[in-house]
Amino acid sequence: MAEFHSATQAHQRASRLAQKFPGGFVLQGKGNSMLPLYSSGTLLVVKPIPFEQLSRGMSVVFSKDNHTVTHVLVAKAKDGWRTTGLNNRRHDYVTVNASNIRGVVVAAFTPVVGQTLAMR
């Protein structure tokens, strides 16, 4: 369900939601690799999840070269999961595995022409 909120309300709601999950957190996306799902500036609520519970199609947050990346799981591989940004032409060269997974996106708060759209 989509709702409109001010930027301040969106930050507050995202933070409250993240607190419901042990180890949950909020991060702000940057870049266009996940367009059209998440635009740059989108607040993402992330829930930690065990590696064994991952499944194809999930938006995951993982560490890659000392950066945090949010991409989609596309294929299981022997060394982990292959990921890609929805707006990218190729899969990532780093796989998601038990050592670099940070969690899955459970909600997004996206800026829309001066307001923020919350989707769950």
C-alpha positions, -999 to +999 in steps of 0.1 A: +000+000+000+014+034-010+012+064+013+026+100+010+046+115+039+070+144+044+107+136+044+108+139+082+078+116+086+093+091+062+126+090+082+107+085+115+084+057+101+114+039+085+133+041+118+103+028+138+098-001+114+135-010+114+134-012+152+108-040+150+135-063+136+165-074+157+195-058+141+172-039+116+184-007+101+177+021+076+199+031+047+195+057+020+202+044-015+224+062-040+226+056-077+204+043-104+212+006-106+178-004-090+156+018-112+126+017-116+121+000-082+143+023-060+154+057-072+185+074-057+176+088-023+151+061-014+152+051+023+154+013+026+144-006+057+166-036+060+160-068+081+189-091+088+182-126+075+202-159+076+219-167+043+200-200+041+167-182+040+175-162+009+155-168-023+155-156-059+139-122-064+147-108-030+162-073-028+193-078-006+219-055+010+254-068+010+290-057+013+311-053-019+346-038-020+340-019+013+307-005+000+271-014+007+251-025-023+214-032-027+206-055-057+183-084-065+191-121-062+189-137-096+205-171-095+220-196-070+256-204-076+280-228-059+298-199-042+267-180-032+240-159-050+244-139-082+229-105-080+222-076-104+208-041-103+175-040-122+189-012-144+222-030-150+231-051-181+253-077-163+253-096-131+276-084-103+310-100-101+308-105-064+284-131-051+263-128-020+273-153+007+270-158+044+300-135+051+288-104+032+250-105+035+236-077+056+198-083+051+168-080+029+148-049+020+113-050+037+101-015+030+111+015+009+104+052+013+109+069-020+110+107-026+083+118-051+082+154-063+087+171-029+069+143-009+079+108+001+060+077-010+061+048+015+056+012+001+055-021+021 
